[in-house]
Amino acid sequence: MPIPKQIVPVILSGGAGSRLWPASRESLPKQFMPLLGNRSTFEDTLARVSDPAIFANPIIVTGEDFRFLVADQLTRAGGSGRIVLEPLRRDSGPAIAVAAELALREDPEAVLLVLAADHLVTDRAAFAETARAGLDAALAGGIVTFGIRPTHPAVGYGYVKPGAAMDGRVHMVEAFKEKPDAATAERFIAEGFLWNSGNFLFRADVFLAELKRFEPDMAAAASVAAAGIVADQAVGVSFERIDADLFARCPKKSVDYAVMEHTDRAAVIAADYAWSDLGSWDALWELAEKDADGNAVRGNARLVNARNSYVSSQGMFTAVIGLDDVAVVTTKDAVLVARRTVADELKAMLEALRSDTATRAIADEHRRVLRPWGSYEGVDRGDRFQVKRIVVKPGARLSLQKHFHRAEHWIVVKGTATVEVDAAVQIVRENESAYIPLGAWHRLSNEGKIPLELIEVQSGSYLGEDDIVRSEDDYKRV
């Protein structure tokens, strides 16, 4: 049956995902990674709102560093949408407010469905039906949150209690509760509470009116920031860039604290599908397929006399012997061994790592660093040299650039490189090399049909990534 109004998804995809360290880090957070299956949760979210009979093209709010990653995964998912770049993190309240302003200017009756890009929903049909079921209440002025029927007394989620019936499956909210301890969580379930998923369905004008009522400074700043958005384009991809100074005027506050805990329009619909915010290794273990001993294994690993454990091994072989109820996560540059249920302890450890200059990078950066043109990965490093493996996408090229403190050798191991050095262009084939003198303007391009792979050897007195001057850049980086 046709719905009375097409719903505009707003996908928030700028989070850091640090609770799944070391697999998820600031440089590549969990929403863009295939944690379960072959697609990222961002791609799963796009698929979940891809039915044009129900959903319009989404508004995707993300950070500057993730803009091309979002564009790539959006293209891979076969979708289209508006990519809005927030210049700094101000929590969910301002991000949603700007998206609501943008939607309202295109349609004064716009209905938004706010979703987190890093949540998992296993049943797309049930999700769509829940959105349908909540639409009339949203059109009537309710701010509808999706409440998940609890499967166990979780202490990592907030809870919401349904009150008086409003419309069909929708009830008014009687109470919101913060994350409880185990005993309180059991009591909440007995009293009919639902998990608060943090997904919301509402009319844009209603939300902005409530925001103006409870957070007038945020509402005003978000309105000005939305009006000041500048269209930007790079390598054929369109972005909408929020001005940093204007956005910084928005108070940093979540939508729960800004609106939901104060408004008398809060409503809840019980969702009949499995859901997780993937906020811990324990959550991944619960959702993953397990062997007869209750172990979930991803990657190249072997377990002996181990039970109820989660093991993820990327980049090397991992062996686990005689351990129960643990998470063992191996990447190319870091290993985590912990009780499966740790969350606060992991957060505290990351804060300690970030406070020390010797370990700051390992907290936030992967060894393999994604770039709009491809990626690079550190292989070896010494006092005055470092070795990288570089991959350039077909049809992509790096900026025209120079370095003041290092020279470079490029050895092609796959594909064909077009190399420009001080305006001289040469073709470098597999098992051939090029030399880039210190101070020379240079550019690397892949004009072929397959990925270009090369080994780069840098040598010099300073090898930091900030030793770079760009003259021309397809991606408009500084």
C-alpha positions as CSV (number, residue, x, y, z in Angstrom):
1,M,0.0,0.0,0.0
2,P,1.4,3.4,-0.9
3,I,2.6,5.5,2.0
4,P,1.2,9.1,2.4
5,K,4.7,10.6,2.5
6,Q,8.2,9.6,1.3
7,I,10.6,9.5,4.2
8,V,14.0,11.2,4.0
9,P,16.7,9.2,5.7
10,V,19.4,11.1,7.6
11,I,22.4,8.9,8.1
12,L,24.9,10.0,10.7
13,S,28.3,8.6,9.8
14,G,31.0,10.7,11.4
15,G,31.7,8.7,14.6
16,A,35.1,7.4,15.7
17,G,34.1,3.8,16.7
18,S,36.8,3.5,19.3
19,R,35.0,0.9,21.3
20,L,36.1,-1.7,18.7
21,W,39.8,-0.8,18.8
22,P,42.2,-1.9,17.3
23,A,40.1,-2.9,14.3
24,S,38.2,0.4,14.4
25,R,40.1,3.7,14.8
26,E,39.8,7.3,14.0
27,S,41.4,6.9,10.6
28,L,38.9,4.1,9.6
29,P,36.0,3.8,12.0
30,K,33.7,0.8,12.3
31,Q,30.8,2.1,10.2
32,F,33.0,1.8,7.1
33,M,34.4,-1.7,7.8
34,P,32.9,-5.2,7.1
35,L,32.6,-6.4,10.6
36,L,29.9,-9.0,9.9
37,G,29.8,-10.3,6.3
38,N,31.2,-8.5,3.3
39,R,29.6,-5.1,3.6
40,S,30.2,-2.3,6.0
41,T,27.4,-1.2,8.3
42,F,27.2,2.1,6.4
43,E,26.5,0.1,3.2
44,D,23.9,-2.0,5.1
45,T,22.2,1.2,6.2
46,L,22.1,2.5,2.7
47,A,20.5,-0.8,1.5
48,R,18.0,-0.6,4.3
49,V,16.6,2.7,3.0
50,S,16.9,1.9,-0.7
51,D,13.2,1.2,-1.4
52,P,12.0,4.3,-3.4
53,A,8.4,3.4,-2.6
54,I,9.2,4.4,1.1
55,F,12.4,6.3,1.2
56,A,13.8,9.4,-0.7
57,N,17.5,9.8,-1.3
58,P,19.4,10.1,2.0
59,I,21.1,13.1,3.6
60,I,24.5,11.7,4.8
61,V,26.3,13.7,7.4
62,T,30.0,12.8,7.8
63,G,33.4,14.3,8.5
64,E,35.8,15.9,6.1
65,D,38.2,12.9,6.4
66,F,35.6,10.4,5.3
67,R,34.0,12.2,2.4
68,F,35.5,10.1,-0.4
69,L,35.1,6.9,1.6
70,V,31.4,7.8,1.9
71,A,31.2,8.6,-1.8
72,D,32.9,5.3,-2.8
73,Q,30.6,3.2,-0.6
74,L,27.5,5.1,-1.7
75,T,28.5,4.4,-5.4
76,R,29.3,0.8,-4.6
77,A,25.8,0.4,-3.0
78,G,24.3,1.7,-6.2
79,G,22.7,4.7,-4.4
80,S,22.8,8.5,-4.5
81,G,22.3,11.1,-1.9
82,R,23.5,14.4,-0.4
83,I,26.8,14.3,1.4
84,V,27.0,17.0,4.0
85,L,30.4,17.6,5.6
86,E,30.5,18.7,9.3
87,P,33.9,20.4,9.9
88,L,34.0,19.3,13.6
89,R,32.1,17.0,15.9
90,R,29.3,18.6,17.8
91,D,27.4,15.4,18.7
92,S,24.1,14.4,17.1
93,G,22.0,17.4,18.0
94,P,23.6,20.0,15.7
95,A,24.1,17.4,12.9
96,I,20.4,16.5,12.9
97,A,19.4,20.1,13.1
98,V,21.4,21.1,10.0
99,A,20.0,18.1,8.1
100,A,16.4,19.1,9.2
101,E,17.0,22.6,8.0
102,L,18.2,21.3,4.6
103,A,15.3,19.0,4.2
104,L,12.8,21.6,5.2
105,R,14.0,24.1,2.6
106,E,13.2,21.5,-0.1
107,D,9.9,20.3,1.4
108,P,8.1,22.2,4.2
109,E,6.4,18.9,5.1
110,A,9.5,16.7,5.1
111,V,9.6,13.7,7.3
112,L,13.1,12.5,8.4
113,L,14.3,9.1,9.6
114,V,17.5,9.6,11.6
115,L,19.8,6.6,11.6
116,A,23.3,5.8,12.8
117,A,25.6,4.4,10.2
118,D,27.3,2.0,12.6
119,H,24.1,0.1,13.7
120,L,23.2,-3.4,12.6
121,V,19.7,-4.4,11.6
122,T,19.2,-8.0,10.3
123,D,15.7,-7.8,8.8
124,R,15.3,-5.0,6.2
125,A,11.6,-5.9,5.6
126,A,10.8,-5.6,9.3
127,F,12.7,-2.3,9.5
128,A,10.8,-0.9,6.6
129,E,7.5,-2.0,8.0
130,T,8.3,-0.3,11.4
131,A,9.1,2.9,9.5
132,R,5.7,2.6,7.7
133,A,3.9,1.9,11.0
134,G,5.4,5.0,12.7
135,L,4.8,7.4,9.8
136,D,1.2,8.5,10.7
137,A,2.3,9.3,14.3
138,A,5.2,11.3,12.9
139,L,3.0,13.2,10.5
140,A,0.7,13.9,13.4
141,G,3.5,15.7,15.2
142,G,5.2,12.9,17.2
143,I,8.9,12.5,17.5
144,V,9.0,8.7,17.3
145,T,12.0,6.7,18.5
146,F,12.4,3.1,17.6
147,G,12.4,0.9,20.7
148,I,13.9,-2.6,20.5
149,R,12.4,-5.5,22.4
150,P,15.2,-6.6,24.8
151,T,16.6,-10.1,24.4
152,H,18.6,-9.8,27.6
153,P,19.3,-7.3,30.4
154,A,21.9,-5.2,28.6
155,V,23.8,-2.6,30.5
156,G,25.3,-0.9,27.5
157,Y,22.0,0.6,26.2
158,G,19.6,3.3,27.3
159,Y,16.0,2.3,27.9
160,V,12.6,3.8,27.0
161,K,9.3,3.0,28.6
162,P,6.1,3.1,26.4
163,G,3.2,4.9,27.9
164,A,-0.3,5.6,26.6
165,A,-1.2,4.4,23.1
166,M,-1.0,7.0,20.4
167,D,-1.5,5.5,17.0
168,G,-1.4,1.8,16.2
169,R,1.9,0.4,17.4
170,V,3.1,3.8,18.6
171,H,2.9,4.8,22.2
172,M,3.8,8.0,24.0
173,V,7.1,7.9,25.9
174,E,6.5,7.5,29.7
175,A,10.2,7.6,30.6
176,F,13.8,7.6,29.2
177,K,16.4,5.9,31.4
178,E,20.2,6.0,31.1
179,K,22.4,2.9,30.9
180,P,21.5,0.8,34.0
181,D,23.4,-1.7,36.1
182,A,22.5,-5.4,35.6
183,A,19.9,-5.6,38.3
184,T,18.2,-2.4,37.1
185,A,18.2,-3.7,33.6
186,E,16.4,-6.9,34.7
187,R,13.8,-4.7,36.4
188,F,13.4,-2.5,33.3
189,I,12.7,-5.6,31.2
190,A,10.1,-6.9,33.7
191,E,8.4,-3.4,33.6
192,G,8.1,-3.4,29.8
193,F,11.0,-1.1,28.9
194,L,12.5,-1.2,25.4
195,W,16.1,-0.6,24.3
196,N,16.5,3.0,23.0
197,S,18.0,2.5,19.5
198,G,18.7,6.2,18.9
199,N,16.8,6.0,15.6
200,F,14.1,8.7,15.2
201,L,11.2,9.5,12.8
202,F,9.7,13.0,12.8
203,R,8.6,15.9,10.7
204,A,11.5,18.3,10.2
205,D,9.5,21.4,11.2
206,V,8.3,19.7,14.4
207,F,11.8,18.8,15.5
208,L,13.2,22.2,14.8
209,A,10.3,23.8,16.7
210,E,11.1,21.6,19.7
211,L,14.8,22.3,19.4
212,K,14.1,26.1,19.3
213,R,12.0,25.6,22.4
214,F,14.6,23.7,24.5
215,E,17.9,24.7,22.9
216,P,17.4,28.0,21.2
217,D,21.1,28.7,20.8
218,M,21.6,25.4,19.0
219,A,18.6,25.9,16.7
220,A,19.7,29.4,15.8
221,A,23.3,28.4,15.1
222,A,22.2,25.4,13.1
223,S,19.9,27.5,10.9
224,V,22.7,29.9,10.1
225,A,25.1,27.1,9.5
226,A,22.7,25.4,7.1
227,A,22.1,28.7,5.2
228,G,25.9,29.1,4.9
229,I,26.6,25.7,3.4
230,V,28.8,25.9,0.3
231,A,28.6,23.4,-2.6
232,D,31.9,21.7,-3.4
233,Q,32.9,19.2,-6.1
234,A,36.0,17.1,-6.6
235,V,36.7,14.3,-9.1
236,G,33.0,14.4,-10.1
237,V,31.6,14.0,-6.5
238,S,29.4,16.7,-5.0
239,F,29.7,17.7,-1.4
240,E,27.9,20.3,0.8
241,R,30.4,21.9,3.2
242,I,29.3,23.4,6.5
243,D,31.3,26.5,7.5
244,A,33.5,25.6,10.5
245,D,33.1,28.9,12.4
246,L,29.3,28.8,12.0
247,F,29.0,25.2,13.0
248,A,31.3,25.8,16.1
249,R,28.6,28.1,17.5
250,C,26.3,25.1,18.0
251,P,26.4,23.8,21.6
252,K,27.9,20.3,21.6
253,K,25.0,18.1,22.8
254,S,23.2,14.8,21.8
255,V,19.7,14.8,20.4
256,D,18.6,12.9,23.5
257,Y,19.8,15.6,25.9
258,A,18.8,18.5,23.6
259,V,15.2,17.4,22.8
260,M,14.1,13.9,23.5
261,E,14.3,14.0,27.3
262,H,12.3,17.3,27.5
263,T,9.7,17.2,24.7
264,D,6.1,16.1,25.3
265,R,6.0,14.9,21.7
266,A,8.3,11.9,22.4
267,A,6.8,8.6,21.2
268,V,8.1,5.1,20.7
269,I,7.3,2.2,18.4
270,A,8.4,-1.3,19.4
271,A,10.6,-2.7,16.6
272,D,10.2,-6.3,15.7
273,Y,13.7,-7.0,14.4
274,A,17.2,-7.8,15.8
275,W,19.3,-4.7,16.3
276,S,22.7,-3.8,17.8
277,D,24.8,-0.7,18.0
278,L,27.9,-2.9,17.7
279,G,29.3,-1.0,20.7
280,S,31.6,-3.7,22.0
281,W,33.4,-6.9,21.1
282,D,30.9,-8.7,23.2
283,A,28.1,-7.4,20.8
284,L,30.0,-8.8,17.8
285,W,30.4,-12.1,19.5
286,E,26.7,-12.3,20.2
287,L,25.8,-11.7,16.6
288,A,28.5,-13.8,14.9
289,E,28.2,-17.4,13.9
290,K,29.8,-19.7,16.5
291,D,31.3,-23.2,16.6
292,A,30.2,-26.0,19.0
293,D,32.4,-24.4,21.8
294,G,30.7,-21.0,21.4
295,N,33.7,-19.4,19.7
296,A,33.3,-16.9,16.9
297,V,36.3,-16.7,14.6
298,R,37.0,-14.2,11.8
299,G,40.2,-14.5,9.7
300,N,43.2,-16.8,10.0
301,A,43.1,-18.2,13.5
302,R,43.1,-21.5,15.5
303,L,41.6,-22.1,18.9
304,V,42.4,-25.0,21.3
305,N,40.6,-25.6,24.5
306,A,38.9,-22.2,24.3
307,R,35.2,-21.4,24.8
308,N,32.8,-18.5,24.3
309,S,35.5,-16.3,22.8
310,Y,35.6,-13.9,19.9
311,V,38.8,-14.0,17.7
312,S,39.5,-11.6,14.8
313,S,42.8,-12.1,13.0
314,Q,43.7,-9.7,10.2
315,G,47.2,-9.7,8.6
316,M,48.7,-12.6,10.6
317,F,48.0,-16.0,12.1
318,T,46.5,-16.0,15.6
319,A,46.5,-18.9,18.1
320,V,44.4,-19.0,21.2
321,I,44.9,-21.8,23.8
322,G,43.0,-22.4,27.1
323,L,41.1,-19.1,27.3
324,D,37.4,-18.6,27.8
325,D,35.2,-15.6,27.4
326,V,37.8,-13.4,25.8
327,A,38.2,-11.1,22.8
328,V,41.4,-11.5,20.9
329,V,41.7,-9.0,18.0
330,T,44.9,-9.0,15.9
331,T,45.7,-6.4,13.3
332,K,49.0,-5.7,11.5
333,D,50.2,-3.3,14.2
334,A,48.3,-4.0,17.4
335,V,46.8,-6.9,19.4
336,L,44.0,-6.7,21.9
337,V,43.5,-9.5,24.5
338,A,40.7,-8.8,26.9
339,R,37.6,-10.1,28.6
340,R,34.8,-10.0,26.0
341,T,32.7,-7.7,28.1
342,V,35.3,-4.8,28.5
343,A,34.1,-1.5,27.4
344,D,34.9,1.2,29.9
345,E,38.4,-0.3,30.4
346,L,39.1,-0.1,26.7
347,K,38.0,3.5,26.6
348,A,40.3,4.4,29.5
349,M,43.2,2.6,27.8
350,L,42.7,4.5,24.6
351,E,42.7,7.8,26.5
352,A,46.0,6.8,28.1
353,L,47.5,5.9,24.7
354,R,46.4,9.3,23.2
355,S,48.0,11.2,26.1
356,D,51.4,9.7,25.3
357,T,53.1,11.0,22.2
358,A,54.9,7.6,21.8
359,T,51.5,5.7,21.5
360,R,49.2,8.4,20.1
361,A,49.4,7.2,16.6
362,I,48.6,3.5,17.4
363,A,45.4,4.7,19.2
364,D,43.9,6.5,16.2
365,E,45.7,5.4,13.0
366,H,45.8,2.2,11.0
367,R,49.0,1.0,9.4
368,R,47.1,1.0,6.1
369,V,46.0,4.6,5.4
370,L,43.2,5.2,3.0
371,R,43.4,8.2,0.6
372,P,40.9,9.3,-2.1
373,W,43.3,8.0,-4.8
374,G,43.9,4.6,-3.1
375,S,46.0,3.7,0.0
376,Y,49.5,3.5,1.5
377,E,50.9,1.1,4.1
378,G,54.1,1.3,6.1
379,V,56.3,-1.7,5.6
380,D,59.6,-0.7,7.3
381,R,61.2,2.3,8.9
382,G,64.7,3.4,10.1
383,D,66.5,6.5,11.3
384,R,66.6,8.2,7.9
385,F,64.4,6.0,5.7
386,Q,61.0,4.4,5.4
387,V,59.3,1.9,3.0
388,K,55.7,2.1,2.0
389,R,53.4,0.0,-0.2
390,I,51.3,2.3,-2.3
391,V,48.1,1.3,-4.3
392,V,46.5,3.7,-6.8
393,K,43.0,3.2,-8.1
394,P,42.5,2.9,-11.9
395,G,42.1,6.4,-13.3
396,A,43.3,8.1,-10.2
397,R,46.3,10.3,-9.5
398,L,48.1,11.9,-6.6
399,S,48.6,15.6,-6.2
400,L,51.4,17.5,-7.9
401,Q,53.7,17.9,-5.0
402,K,57.2,18.3,-3.6
403,H,59.1,17.6,-0.4
404,F,61.8,19.7,1.3
405,H,63.4,16.9,3.4
406,R,63.2,13.7,1.5
407,A,63.9,12.0,-1.9
408,E,61.9,9.0,-3.1
409,H,62.4,5.8,-5.2
410,W,59.3,4.2,-6.8
411,I,59.4,0.6,-7.8
412,V,56.4,-0.7,-9.8
413,V,55.3,-4.2,-8.9
414,K,51.9,-4.3,-10.6
415,G,50.3,-2.2,-13.3
416,T,51.8,0.8,-15.2
417,A,52.6,4.2,-13.7
418,T,52.7,7.5,-15.3
419,V,55.4,9.6,-13.5
420,E,55.9,13.3,-13.8
421,V,59.1,14.8,-12.4
422,D,59.6,18.6,-12.9
423,A,57.3,18.5,-16.0
424,A,59.1,15.5,-17.6
425,V,56.7,12.5,-18.0
426,Q,57.8,8.9,-18.2
427,I,56.0,5.6,-18.2
428,V,57.2,3.1,-15.6
429,R,56.2,-0.5,-16.0
430,E,56.4,-3.6,-13.7
431,N,59.9,-4.2,-12.3
432,E,61.0,-0.7,-13.4
433,S,61.7,2.3,-11.1
434,A,61.7,6.1,-11.0
435,Y,63.7,8.4,-8.8
436,I,62.2,11.6,-7.3
437,P,65.0,14.0,-6.1
438,L,64.5,16.1,-3.0
439,G,62.6,19.3,-3.9
440,A,61.3,18.1,-7.3
441,W,57.7,18.7,-8.3
442,H,56.3,15.3,-9.0
443,R,53.1,13.4,-9.6
444,L,52.0,9.7,-9.8
445,S,49.1,8.6,-12.0
446,N,47.4,5.4,-12.8
447,E,46.0,5.7,-16.3
448,G,45.4,1.9,-16.6
449,K,42.5,-0.4,-16.0
450,I,43.9,-2.3,-13.0
451,P,45.2,-1.1,-9.6
452,L,48.7,0.3,-9.7
453,E,50.9,-1.1,-6.9
454,L,54.4,0.1,-6.1
455,I,57.0,0.1,-3.3
456,E,58.1,3.6,-2.3
457,V,61.5,4.1,-0.5
458,Q,61.9,7.5,1.2
459,S,65.2,8.7,2.5
460,G,66.0,12.0,4.2
461,S,66.3,14.0,7.4
462,Y,62.6,14.2,8.1
463,L,59.9,11.8,6.9
464,G,56.7,13.2,8.4
465,E,53.5,13.2,6.3
466,D,53.4,17.0,6.8
467,D,56.5,17.5,4.6
468,I,54.4,18.2,1.5
469,V,53.6,21.2,-0.6
470,R,50.8,20.6,-3.1
471,S,50.5,22.7,-6.3
472,E,47.5,20.9,-8.0
473,D,45.2,18.4,-6.3
474,D,42.1,16.8,-7.8
475,Y,40.7,16.3,-4.3
476,K,41.1,19.9,-3.2
477,R,43.2,19.1,-0.1
478,V,45.2,21.8,1.6
